[in-house]
Amino acid sequence: MPAAGFSVSASAGSEFDAKITPIVVISCFMAATGGLMFGYDVGISGGVTSMDDFLIKFFPVVYRRKHETKESNYCKYDNQRLQLFTSSLYLAGLTATFFASYTTRNLGRRLTMLIAGIFFIVGVIFNGAAQDLPMLIVGRILLGCGVGFANQAVPLFLSEIAPTRVRGGLNILFQLNVTIGILFANLVNYGTDKIHPWGWRLSLSLAGIPALLLTVGALLVVDTPNSLIERGRLEEGKAVLKKIRGTENVEPEYNEILEASRVAQQVKHPFRNLLQRRNRPQLIIAILLQIFQQFTGINAIMFYAPVLFNTLGFKSDAALYSAVITGAVNVLSTVVSIYSVDRLGRRVLLLEAGVQMFMSQVVIAVVLGLKVSDHSDNLSHGYGIFVVVMVCTFVSSFAWSWGPLGWLIPSETFPLETRSAGQSVTVCVNLLFTFVIAQAFLSMLCHLKYGIFAFFSAWVVVMSVFVLFFLPETKNVPIEEMAEKVWKRHWFWKRFMDDDDDKTNGAYEAVKKAQP
């Protein structure tokens, strides 16, 4: 029997009968807990690295510099080993994503999420029980492997299982959970900072909660019809499609997935296929979106928010409290994106956010340049509040734009035959530049001082110009019709689609004509 729900259709492409069924909503929420784990890992590191007990045990040099020297305010935390604690996770995730590409395509999205959950659980055990820096780093590397597998599988899972009309909103559940994870981590750090001397252990160990949620969720959800059909399980794929769409009339969508799968099966080397001319628009945009996402400066703020506020003269409690405020703004603004992404479209959100991020970062740079010197004791109360407001303004604009859309757009634009490989490249580039920012930010803060915000604001201008001229709108376009409905109609990218060796064109046209 069809499940309860309400109908949606793709107004900009082929219309498929589809309802937002309970199984789709539950599956999306369970899968998106991979984002919860990722967000917790991002948020927890900045908090524990500002805790004295943690610094005394693992980074005594930083502790002495923080309390016992006249080091520049901007340079107190400039330590490569401390930055390695944060960045090792992303370097491991970068490596793991190549293995995750294989499992996502050959074993399915669901099993890849399960593997991610297992990596997370083992990594949490190592971190919570860490006795020395090598054990701590091993735990972070295991968590990084989980991030690589989860970030590979979860966005694909969400894009493929969601009905076209609400694909953007449901996919952004991943980013919403990232922001909830960051907020949860900030709240935990705020509480455990008062527990001596093992509060940091509790902070790291509580990552086990989202790790268990992802693992259990991966055991309970169904795999996507696209994945099942791609692996030759046609009847099971069709049955799942009927179940998640809440209707027996799935033939048009099933045929489209089937034909996309047939084309995908002909591709023996998906990574090599990514380099073909017809796949360059998706590849270039996916890569640049990940680079631009990191060079907004968001992860620099989210990794090190407590450290950053300490640098500006906030006391420890005030620094963690300010980080909690920015985390809450992050969550609420991501909810705005869920509501608006399928109404306003991707481009509108990105362009508006570009203006807001640029203005807030320039204002922060000016205030810090005028009011914070190398050895000043603190930022005045009024200016301190103003900086927090500006940081929240920046975070809010990122949270409804580059945060979720940096993951959504690549996951919905690659054709099925290169989708796993394309997502692998997306995750790889994201983690590579996340690693670069995490490893370099504290050193950049030391050398550039307030100029670091001017540095990131210049990048915001570059990425906004790119969106204005080169990023097409993908709102309400069925995922298997992107080539026809998006790339072939774009003023610049259409030249890459007129390729004689594009074997998919005829296949998609044949299916389209065959559909009633």
Residue pairs with C-beta under 8 A, 6 or more apart in sequence:
2 19
2 246
2 247
2 248
3 19
3 21
3 22
3 23
3 243
3 246
4 19
4 21
4 22
4 246
5 19
5 20
5 21
5 22
5 24
5 246
6 19
6 20
7 17
7 18
7 19
8 18
8 19
8 20
8 163
8 164
8 165
8 166
9 15
9 16
9 17
9 18
9 164
9 165
10 16
10 164
10 165
10 476
10 477
10 478
11 165
11 476
12 475
12 476
12 477
12 485
13 164
13 476
13 477
13 478
13 481
13 485
14 252
14 256
14 478
14 481
14 512
14 515
16 163
16 164
16 245
16 250
16 252
16 253
16 478
17 245
17 247
17 249
17 250
18 163
18 164
18 165
18 245
18 246
18 247
18 253
19 163
19 245
19 246
19 247
20 163
20 166
21 243
21 244
21 245
21 246
23 222
23 243
23 244
24 161
24 162
24 163
24 170
24 244
26 221
27 157
27 161
27 221
27 222
27 244
28 158
28 161
28 162
28 170
28 173
29 173
30 213
30 216
30 217
30 218
30 220
30 221
31 113
31 154
31 157
31 158
31 161
31 174
31 217
31 218
31 221
32 154
32 158
32 173
32 174
32 176
32 177
33 177
33 210
33 213
33 214
33 217
34 113
34 116
34 150
34 151
34 153
34 154
34 174
34 177
34 214
35 150
35 154
35 173
35 174
35 175
35 176
35 177
35 178
35 181
36 177
36 178
36 180
36 181
36 184
36 210
36 213
36 214
37 116
37 120
37 146
37 147
37 150
37 181
37 207
37 210
37 211
37 213
37 214
38 147
38 150
38 151
38 177
38 178
38 181
39 177
39 178
39 179
39 180
39 181
39 182
39 183
39 184
39 185
40 181
40 182
40 184
40 185
40 206
40 207
40 210
41 89
41 143
41 147
41 181
41 185
41 207
42 178
42 181
42 182
42 185
42 299
42 302
42 303
43 181
43 182
43 183
43 184
43 185
43 186
43 189
43 302
43 323
43 327
44 185
44 188
44 189
44 203
44 204
44 207
45 85
45 86
45 89
45 303
46 86
46 189
46 302
46 303
46 304
46 305
46 306
46 307
46 323
47 185
47 186
47 188
47 189
47 190
47 193
47 203
47 306
47 320
47 323
48 54
48 189
48 200
48 203
48 204
49 55
49 59
49 77
49 82
49 85
49 86
49 304
49 306
49 307
50 306
50 307
50 310
50 316
50 319
50 320
51 189
51 192
51 193
51 199
51 200
51 203
52 63
52 66
52 67
52 316
53 196
53 197
53 198
53 199
53 200
54 200
55 62
55 63
55 66
56 63
56 197
57 197
58 85
58 130
58 132
58 133
58 136
59 79
59 81
59 82
59 85
61 79
62 76
62 77
62 79
62 82
65 71
65 75
65 76
65 77
65 79
66 76
66 77
70 375
72 374
72 375
72 446
73 311
73 312
73 313
73 372
73 373
73 374
73 375
73 376
74 311
74 374
74 445
74 446
74 449
75 445
75 446
76 310
76 311
77 304
77 307
77 311
77 442
77 445
78 442
78 443
78 445
78 446
79 442
80 439
80 443
81 133
82 442
83 438
83 439
83 440
83 441
83 442
83 443
84 137
84 439
85 133
85 136
85 137
85 140
86 303
86 304
86 438
86 439
87 434
87 435
87 438
87 439
88 137
88 140
88 141
88 144
89 140
89 141
89 143
89 144
89 147
90 144
90 147
90 431
90 432
90 434
90 435
90 438
91 141
91 144
91 431
91 435
92 140
92 141
92 142
92 143
92 144
92 145
92 147
92 148
93 144
93 145
93 146
93 147
93 148
93 151
93 427
93 431
94 144
94 148
94 427
94 428
94 431
94 432
94 435
95 145
95 148
96 119
96 144
96 145
96 146
96 147
96 148
96 149
97 148
97 149
97 151
97 152
97 424
97 427
97 428
97 431
98 424
98 428
99 148
99 149
100 112
100 115
100 116
100 148
100 149
100 152
100 153
100 424
100 427
101 152
101 270
101 271
101 420
101 421
101 423
101 424
103 111
103 112
103 115
103 149
103 153
104 112
104 152
104 153
104 156
104 227
104 420
104 423
104 424
105 230
105 270
105 420
105 421
106 231
108 223
108 224
108 227
108 228
108 231
109 153
109 154
109 156
109 157
109 160
109 223
109 224
109 227
110 153
110 157
110 218
110 221
110 222
110 223
110 227
111 218
111 223
112 149
112 152
112 153
113 149
113 150
113 153
113 154
113 157
113 214
113 217
113 218
113 221
114 215
114 218
114 219
115 149
116 145
116 146
116 147
116 148
116 149
116 150
116 153
116 214
116 218
117 146
117 150
117 211
117 212
117 214
117 215
117 216
117 217
117 218
118 146
118 215
119 142
119 143
119 145
119 146
119 149
120 142
120 143
120 146
120 150
120 207
120 210
120 211
120 214
120 215
121 208
121 211
121 212
121 215
122 142
123 139
123 140
123 141
123 142
123 143
123 144
123 145
123 146
123 207
123 211
124 139
124 143
124 204
124 205
124 207
124 208
124 211
125 139
125 208
126 135
126 136
126 138
126 139
126 142
127 136
127 139
127 140
127 143
127 204
127 205
127 207
128 139
128 201
128 204
128 205
128 208
129 135
129 201
130 136
130 139
130 201
130 204
139 204
143 207
144 431
146 211
147 431
148 427
148 431
150 214
151 407
151 427
151 430
151 431
152 420
152 423
152 424
152 427
154 174
155 171
155 174
155 407
155 408
155 410
155 411
155 423
156 224
156 411
156 419
156 420
156 423
157 221
157 224
158 167
158 170
158 171
158 173
158 174
158 411
159 167
159 171
159 408
159 411
159 412
159 479
160 224
160 225
160 226
160 227
160 479
161 170
161 224
161 225
161 244
162 169
162 170
162 171
163 245
164 476
164 477
164 478
164 479
165 342
165 476
166 342
167 342
167 412
167 479
168 341
168 342
168 346
168 408
168 412
168 475
169 338
169 339
169 341
169 342
171 404
171 407
171 408
171 411
171 412
172 334
172 337
172 338
172 341
172 404
172 408
173 338
174 404
174 407
175 334
175 337
175 399
175 403
175 404
175 407
175 408
176 331
176 334
176 335
176 338
176 404
178 403
179 327
179 330
179 331
179 333
179 334
179 399
179 403
180 331
181 210
182 302
182 327
182 330
182 331
183 324
183 327
183 328
183 330
183 331
184 210
185 203
185 327
186 305
186 320
186 323
186 324
186 326
186 327
187 324
187 327
188 202
188 203
188 206
189 203
189 306
189 320
189 323
190 317
190 320
190 321
190 323
190 324
191 199
192 199
192 200
192 202
192 203
193 199
193 316
193 317
193 320
195 202
222 240
222 243
222 244
223 240
224 240
225 237
225 238
225 240
225 241
225 244
225 254
225 257
226 237
226 257
226 260
226 261
226 416
227 237
228 234
228 236
228 237
228 240
229 237
229 238
229 254
229 257
229 258
229 261
230 261
230 264
230 265
230 416
234 258
237 254
237 257
238 250
238 254
241 250
241 253
241 254
241 257
242 248
242 250
245 253
252 515
252 516
255 511
255 514
255 515
256 478
256 480
256 481
256 511
256 515
257 416
257 480
259 507
259 508
259 510
259 511
260 415
260 416
260 417
260 480
260 508
261 416
262 507
263 415
263 416
263 417
263 503
263 504
263 507
264 415
264 416
264 417
264 419
266 417
266 503
267 273
267 417
267 418
270 417
270 418
270 420
270 421
271 421
271 424
271 425
273 279
273 417
273 418
273 421
274 283
274 418
274 421
274 422
274 425
275 283
276 499
276 501
277 496
277 499
277 501
278 483
278 496
278 497
278 499
278 501
278 502
278 504
279 414
279 415
279 418
279 422
280 496
281 487
281 490
281 493
281 496
281 497
282 410
282 413
282 414
282 415
282 418
282 422
282 482
282 487
283 422
283 425
285 409
285 410
285 413
285 470
285 471
286 409
286 410
286 413
286 414
286 422
286 425
286 426
286 429
287 425
287 426
287 429
288 463
288 466
289 402
289 405
289 406
289 409
289 410
289 426
290 406
290 410
290 426
290 429
290 430
290 433
291 429
291 433
292 402
292 406
292 459
292 462
292 463
292 466
293 402
293 403
293 406
293 430
293 433
294 430
294 433
294 434
294 436
294 437
295 433
295 437
295 456
295 459
295 463
296 357
296 398
296 402
296 456
296 459
296 460
296 463
297 361
297 394
297 452
297 453
297 455
297 456
297 459
298 394
298 395
298 398
298 402
298 403
299 434
299 437
299 438
300 437
300 441
300 452
300 456
301 308
301 326
301 391
301 394
301 395
302 326
302 330
303 437
303 438
303 441
304 441
304 442
305 319
305 322
305 323
305 326
305 327
306 316
306 319
306 320
306 322
306 323
307 319
307 442
308 319
308 445
309 318
309 319
309 322
309 323
309 388
310 316
310 319
311 445
312 368
312 372
312 378
312 379
312 384
312 387
313 372
313 376
313 377
313 378
313 379
313 384
314 322
314 378
314 379
314 384
318 384
322 388
322 391
325 388
325 392
326 388
326 391
326 392
326 395
329 392
329 395
329 396
329 399
330 395
330 396
330 399
330 403
331 399
332 396
332 399
333 395
333 396
333 397
333 398
333 399
333 400
334 399
334 400
334 403
334 404
336 399
336 400
337 349
337 399
337 400
337 401
337 403
337 404
337 405
338 404
340 349
340 400
341 349
341 404
341 405
341 408
341 475
342 475
342 476
345 473
345 475
346 405
346 408
346 409
346 471
346 473
346 474
346 475
347 467
347 471
347 473
349 400
349 401
349 405
350 401
350 402
350 405
350 464
350 467
350 471
351 464
351 467
351 468
352 397
352 401
353 397
353 398
353 400
353 401
353 402
354 401
354 460
354 461
354 463
354 464
354 467
355 464
356 393
356 394
356 396
356 397
357 394
357 397
357 398
357 457
357 460
358 457
358 460
358 461
358 464
359 393
360 390
360 391
360 393
360 394
360 397
361 394
361 453
361 454
361 456
361 457
361 460
362 453
362 454
362 457
363 390
364 387
364 390
364 391
364 394
364 450
364 453
365 450
365 451
365 452
365 453
365 454
365 457
367 383
367 386
367 387
367 390
368 387
368 449
368 450
368 453
369 449
369 450
369 451
371 379
371 380
371 383
372 379
372 450
374 449
378 384
379 387
402 463
406 430
407 426
409 471
409 474
410 422
410 423
410 426
411 419
411 423
411 426
412 474
412 479
412 482
413 474
413 482
413 486
414 421
414 422
414 423
415 480
415 482
415 483
415 504
416 480
417 504
441 452
444 452
444 455
445 452
448 455
469 492
470 492
470 493
472 486
472 487
472 489
472 490
472 493
473 486
474 482
474 486
477 485
477 486
478 485
480 508
481 508
483 497
483 504
483 505
483 508
484 508
484 512
487 493
487 494
487 496
487 497
488 494
488 497
